[in-house]
Amino acid sequence: MRARFAVLGLLQLIAVPFLAHGQSAPALSLKTRIPLANVMGRMDHLSVDLKGHRLFATAFENHTLEVVDVQAGKQVHTIRDLEQPQGAFFDASNNLLFVSSEGDGAVKIFDGTTFALLHTVKLSADADNVRYDAARKRVLVGYGGEKFLRGKPIRGQGDGALAMIDTMGNKVGEIAVDAHPESFQLEKSGNRVFINVPDHKEIQIADLAKGTVVTHWPVTTCTENFPMTLDEAHHRLFVVCREPATLLVLDTETGKQVASLKSQSSDDVFYDANKGRIYVIGTEGQIDVFQQKDADRYSKLASYPTVSGSGTGFFVPEWGELFVATRAQSGQSGAILVFDTK
């Protein structure tokens, strides 16, 4: 009973936003908290099965991937013995689940119904973010390369790249970059992919058709540029730096920085095209919400409390919901917070 009241208390606490001056209605409202039983440690990136209403959450320190039934609000399956999983992608057309792991550099491909392991693609090291290239029907995975965290090296030089993997588990190509690739975003109406390479303090832009980097944009006003999201309609790229914690807005036609806003350290940022908003999921225990006034002007709407140390999530525009993966706190296991976007 005490545990139940503690959860209710947490729900009430994080439902209260820190509203910006002049804002009356909240941009986000907490819908529910889905506990992740026996999941401890840091969470990483998520993916979604739109038709099946399932969420796939990588539990980095727990060495598992958690399958969540969003409608039922509960865990329904656990894939175990993963070596520090970091990224996931569910391929609905082929009913395949791709999971990348840092520890062994592997991308494992599972059946989306039975979760039987079908294929393993071995990369050199640190298989990280996962995206889907719909035009070419292949999965892209960032891996390898020199990597620093908080200014300290955790791995030396290597073959940093975006690996291209087909649905049969074959590595069919790669785009070489100069260090470890963090978040990257693909154009839907073009051939470009924008790649954050924080160890070189730059964004590298590659041509997906040619498979090569074609230009480099330096990041000069902040460092540790990790997450990014794309507003393709307005030709804007949003990049979050960790030092100092900043949201940058860049023109994707010129690479020019058009805005800079104080934010917080983050592992995931999302653009809501329907509402013209940016959601920064912060590691300091809150979501920062920014409003796009036009392509060059932005303002902070509010901050919404989550849980300290939780910086990953997933935005599903089709559902109008933002998911935040939280790590275990005060004896409670991890959880998924579900926010309605208003």
C-alpha positions as CSV (number, residue, x, y, z in Angstrom):
1,M,0.0,0.0,0.0
2,R,2.8,2.4,0.9
3,A,4.4,1.7,-2.5
4,R,1.1,2.5,-4.3
5,F,0.8,5.8,-2.5
6,A,4.5,6.6,-3.3
7,V,3.7,6.1,-7.0
8,L,0.6,8.2,-6.8
9,G,2.6,10.9,-5.1
10,L,5.2,10.8,-7.9
11,L,2.5,11.1,-10.5
12,Q,1.1,14.2,-8.8
13,L,4.5,15.7,-8.5
14,I,5.6,15.3,-12.1
15,A,2.2,16.4,-13.4
16,V,2.9,19.9,-12.3
17,P,4.8,21.9,-14.9
18,F,7.1,24.9,-14.4
19,L,5.2,27.3,-16.8
20,A,6.8,30.1,-18.5
21,H,5.5,33.6,-17.8
22,G,2.1,34.2,-19.6
23,Q,1.4,30.6,-20.4
24,S,-1.9,29.3,-19.1
25,A,-2.5,25.8,-20.6
26,P,0.2,23.2,-20.3
27,A,1.9,21.9,-23.4
28,L,2.2,18.4,-21.8
29,S,0.1,16.5,-19.3
30,L,1.1,13.3,-17.7
31,K,-1.2,10.5,-18.8
32,T,0.2,7.5,-16.9
33,R,3.3,5.9,-15.5
34,I,4.1,2.4,-16.7
35,P,6.4,0.6,-14.2
36,L,9.2,-1.6,-15.5
37,A,9.5,-4.3,-13.0
38,N,13.0,-5.4,-12.1
39,V,14.6,-2.9,-14.5
40,M,17.5,-1.2,-12.8
41,G,20.1,1.4,-14.0
42,R,20.2,3.7,-17.0
43,M,17.7,3.5,-19.8
44,D,18.6,4.3,-23.4
45,H,16.7,4.8,-26.7
46,L,13.2,3.6,-27.7
47,S,11.2,2.5,-30.7
48,V,7.5,1.9,-31.3
49,D,5.1,-0.5,-33.1
50,L,2.3,1.8,-34.2
51,K,-0.2,-0.9,-35.3
52,G,0.5,-3.2,-32.3
53,H,0.6,-0.4,-29.7
54,R,3.9,-1.6,-28.4
55,L,6.9,0.3,-27.1
56,F,10.5,-1.1,-27.2
57,A,12.8,0.3,-24.5
58,T,16.5,-0.5,-24.2
59,A,17.7,-0.9,-20.6
60,F,21.4,-0.2,-21.0
61,E,22.7,-1.2,-17.5
62,N,20.0,-3.9,-17.0
63,H,21.2,-5.7,-20.3
64,T,17.6,-6.1,-21.5
65,L,15.1,-4.8,-24.0
66,E,11.7,-4.3,-22.5
67,V,8.5,-4.7,-24.6
68,V,5.6,-2.6,-23.3
69,D,2.0,-2.9,-24.2
70,V,1.0,0.8,-24.3
71,Q,-2.8,0.3,-24.2
72,A,-2.6,-2.2,-21.3
73,G,0.1,-0.1,-19.6
74,K,2.4,-3.0,-18.7
75,Q,5.5,-5.0,-19.7
76,V,4.7,-8.0,-21.8
77,H,8.1,-9.4,-22.6
78,T,11.8,-9.1,-21.8
79,I,14.7,-9.9,-24.1
80,R,17.7,-10.7,-21.9
81,D,21.5,-11.0,-22.1
82,L,22.1,-8.0,-24.3
83,E,25.5,-6.3,-24.0
84,Q,24.5,-2.8,-23.0
85,P,21.7,-2.2,-25.5
86,Q,21.5,1.4,-26.8
87,G,19.1,1.6,-29.8
88,A,16.1,-0.2,-31.3
89,F,14.0,0.0,-34.4
90,F,10.8,-2.0,-35.2
91,D,10.4,-2.7,-38.9
92,A,6.6,-3.1,-39.2
93,S,6.6,-4.1,-42.9
94,N,8.8,-7.2,-42.1
95,N,7.9,-7.7,-38.5
96,L,11.5,-7.4,-37.4
97,L,13.0,-5.8,-34.3
98,F,16.6,-4.4,-34.6
99,V,18.5,-3.9,-31.3
100,S,22.0,-2.4,-31.2
101,S,24.5,-2.8,-28.3
102,E,27.5,-1.0,-27.1
103,G,29.3,-3.8,-25.3
104,D,29.8,-6.2,-28.2
105,G,29.1,-3.9,-31.1
106,A,26.3,-6.2,-32.3
107,V,23.0,-5.5,-34.0
108,K,20.6,-8.3,-33.3
109,I,17.5,-8.9,-35.4
110,F,14.5,-10.5,-33.7
111,D,11.2,-11.8,-34.9
112,G,8.7,-9.2,-33.9
113,T,6.1,-11.7,-32.6
114,T,8.1,-14.5,-31.0
115,F,11.3,-12.5,-30.3
116,A,13.4,-15.4,-31.6
117,L,16.8,-14.2,-32.6
118,L,17.1,-14.4,-36.4
119,H,20.3,-12.7,-37.3
120,T,23.4,-11.0,-35.7
121,V,25.4,-8.3,-37.4
122,K,28.8,-7.8,-35.8
123,L,30.2,-4.3,-36.0
124,S,33.6,-3.3,-34.7
125,A,32.4,-1.5,-31.5
126,D,29.6,0.5,-29.8
127,A,26.6,0.0,-32.0
128,D,24.5,3.0,-31.0
129,N,21.6,5.0,-32.6
130,V,19.4,3.2,-35.2
131,R,17.3,4.8,-38.0
132,Y,15.4,3.6,-41.0
133,D,16.1,4.6,-44.6
134,A,12.7,4.1,-46.1
135,A,13.7,5.1,-49.6
136,R,16.2,2.3,-49.7
137,K,14.6,-0.1,-47.3
138,R,17.6,-0.5,-45.0
139,V,18.5,0.2,-41.4
140,L,21.3,2.6,-40.5
141,V,23.3,2.1,-37.3
142,G,26.0,4.4,-35.9
143,Y,29.0,2.6,-34.5
144,G,32.7,2.7,-33.7
145,G,35.1,5.6,-33.8
146,E,36.9,7.6,-31.2
147,K,34.6,8.5,-28.3
148,F,34.7,11.0,-25.4
149,L,32.2,11.5,-22.6
150,R,32.4,14.6,-20.5
151,G,35.7,15.4,-22.1
152,K,37.4,12.1,-21.2
153,P,38.3,9.4,-23.7
154,I,36.6,6.1,-23.2
155,R,37.7,4.6,-26.5
156,G,40.5,5.5,-28.9
157,Q,40.6,5.9,-32.7
158,G,38.5,3.5,-34.8
159,D,36.3,3.1,-37.8
160,G,33.4,5.4,-37.0
161,A,30.6,4.9,-39.5
162,L,27.0,4.5,-40.3
163,A,26.4,0.9,-41.2
164,M,23.7,0.0,-43.7
165,I,21.9,-3.3,-42.9
166,D,19.2,-5.0,-45.0
167,T,16.3,-7.0,-43.6
168,M,18.2,-10.3,-44.1
169,G,20.9,-9.2,-41.7
170,N,23.5,-8.3,-44.3
171,K,25.8,-5.3,-43.9
172,V,25.4,-3.8,-47.4
173,G,27.5,-0.7,-47.0
174,E,28.6,2.1,-44.7
175,I,29.2,5.8,-44.6
176,A,32.6,6.5,-42.9
177,V,32.8,9.5,-40.5
178,D,35.7,10.9,-38.5
179,A,34.8,9.7,-35.0
180,H,31.9,8.1,-33.2
181,P,28.5,9.2,-34.7
182,E,25.9,10.1,-32.2
183,S,22.4,11.1,-33.2
184,F,21.7,11.4,-37.0
185,Q,18.6,12.4,-39.0
186,L,17.6,11.5,-42.5
187,E,15.7,13.7,-45.0
188,K,12.5,12.2,-46.3
189,S,12.4,14.4,-49.4
190,G,16.1,14.2,-50.2
191,N,19.3,12.1,-50.0
192,R,21.0,13.8,-47.0
193,V,21.7,12.5,-43.6
194,F,22.8,14.9,-40.8
195,I,25.3,13.3,-38.3
196,N,26.4,14.7,-34.9
197,V,30.1,14.0,-34.4
198,P,30.8,15.6,-31.0
199,D,34.4,14.6,-30.7
200,H,35.2,16.7,-33.8
201,K,32.7,19.5,-32.7
202,E,30.9,19.3,-35.9
203,I,27.9,18.0,-37.9
204,Q,28.8,15.9,-40.9
205,I,26.4,15.8,-43.8
206,A,26.4,12.7,-46.0
207,D,24.8,11.8,-49.3
208,L,22.8,8.5,-48.8
209,A,22.8,7.7,-52.5
210,K,26.6,8.2,-52.8
211,G,27.5,6.8,-49.4
212,T,29.9,9.6,-48.6
213,V,30.3,12.7,-46.4
214,V,29.9,15.7,-48.6
215,T,30.3,18.6,-46.1
216,H,31.2,19.5,-42.5
217,W,29.5,22.1,-40.3
218,P,31.5,23.2,-37.3
219,V,29.7,23.6,-34.0
220,T,31.4,26.6,-32.4
221,T,29.3,27.9,-29.6
222,C,29.0,24.7,-27.5
223,T,30.4,21.2,-27.2
224,E,29.2,17.6,-26.9
225,N,26.5,17.9,-29.5
226,F,24.6,14.7,-29.0
227,P,20.9,14.5,-29.9
228,M,19.3,16.2,-32.9
229,T,15.9,16.4,-34.6
230,L,14.8,17.7,-38.0
231,D,12.1,20.1,-39.2
232,E,12.3,19.4,-42.9
233,A,9.4,21.7,-43.9
234,H,11.2,24.8,-42.6
235,H,14.7,23.6,-43.4
236,R,15.8,23.6,-39.7
237,L,17.9,21.2,-37.8
238,F,17.7,21.2,-33.9
239,V,20.9,20.2,-32.1
240,V,21.3,19.9,-28.3
241,C,24.7,20.4,-26.7
242,R,25.7,19.4,-23.2
243,E,28.4,22.0,-22.5
244,P,26.9,24.5,-22.0
245,A,23.4,23.0,-22.2
246,T,22.1,24.6,-25.3
247,L,19.5,24.1,-28.0
248,L,20.9,25.2,-31.4
249,V,18.8,25.9,-34.5
250,L,20.6,25.6,-37.9
251,D,19.5,26.3,-41.4
252,T,19.8,23.0,-43.4
253,E,20.4,24.9,-46.6
254,T,23.4,26.9,-45.5
255,G,24.5,25.3,-42.2
256,K,24.2,28.7,-40.6
257,Q,23.1,29.0,-36.9
258,V,19.9,31.0,-36.7
259,A,19.1,30.6,-33.0
260,S,20.5,29.5,-29.7
261,L,18.5,28.8,-26.5
262,K,19.5,27.8,-23.0
263,S,18.3,24.3,-22.3
264,Q,19.7,21.2,-20.5
265,S,21.8,18.2,-21.1
266,S,19.9,15.6,-23.1
267,D,20.0,12.3,-24.9
268,D,16.9,12.8,-27.0
269,V,15.1,15.7,-28.6
270,F,12.0,15.7,-30.8
271,Y,10.2,18.1,-33.2
272,D,6.4,18.1,-33.1
273,A,5.5,19.4,-36.6
274,N,1.8,19.6,-35.9
275,K,2.3,22.1,-33.0
276,G,5.7,23.6,-34.0
277,R,7.3,22.5,-30.7
278,I,10.6,21.0,-29.7
279,Y,10.7,18.6,-26.7
280,V,14.1,18.3,-25.0
281,I,14.2,15.3,-22.7
282,G,16.8,16.4,-20.1
283,T,19.1,14.3,-17.9
284,E,18.6,16.8,-15.1
285,G,15.0,15.6,-14.5
286,Q,12.8,17.7,-16.7
287,I,11.4,18.1,-20.2
288,D,12.0,21.5,-21.8
289,V,9.3,22.6,-24.3
290,F,10.1,25.3,-26.9
291,Q,7.6,26.9,-29.3
292,Q,8.5,27.7,-32.9
293,K,7.2,31.1,-33.8
294,D,8.6,31.0,-37.2
295,A,11.7,29.4,-38.8
296,D,14.1,31.8,-37.0
297,R,12.3,32.6,-33.8
298,Y,11.7,30.3,-30.8
299,S,10.7,30.7,-27.1
300,K,10.6,28.4,-24.1
301,L,7.1,27.5,-23.1
302,A,7.7,25.4,-19.9
303,S,9.6,22.7,-18.2
304,Y,8.0,19.5,-16.9
305,P,9.6,17.4,-14.1
306,T,10.5,13.8,-14.8
307,V,13.2,11.9,-12.9
308,S,16.9,12.9,-12.6
309,G,19.2,11.0,-14.8
310,S,16.5,10.2,-17.4
311,G,17.3,11.7,-20.8
312,T,15.8,9.4,-23.4
313,G,12.3,8.9,-24.8
314,F,10.3,8.8,-27.9
315,F,7.7,11.0,-29.5
316,V,4.8,9.4,-31.5
317,P,3.0,12.1,-33.5
318,E,0.3,9.6,-34.6
319,W,-0.7,9.2,-31.0
320,G,0.0,12.7,-29.8
321,E,2.1,11.2,-27.0
322,L,5.6,11.7,-25.7
323,F,7.3,8.8,-23.8
324,V,10.1,9.3,-21.3
325,A,12.2,6.4,-20.0
326,T,13.2,6.9,-16.4
327,R,15.8,5.1,-14.4
328,A,15.2,3.4,-11.0
329,Q,14.9,5.9,-8.1
330,S,14.6,5.4,-4.3
331,G,14.1,1.7,-4.5
332,Q,11.6,1.8,-7.5
333,S,12.4,0.1,-10.7
334,G,12.5,2.0,-14.0
335,A,9.4,3.3,-15.7
336,I,7.9,4.8,-18.8
337,L,6.2,8.1,-18.4
338,V,3.5,8.8,-20.9
339,F,2.7,12.5,-21.7
340,D,-0.2,13.8,-23.8
341,T,0.8,16.7,-26.0
342,K,-1.8,19.4,-25.9
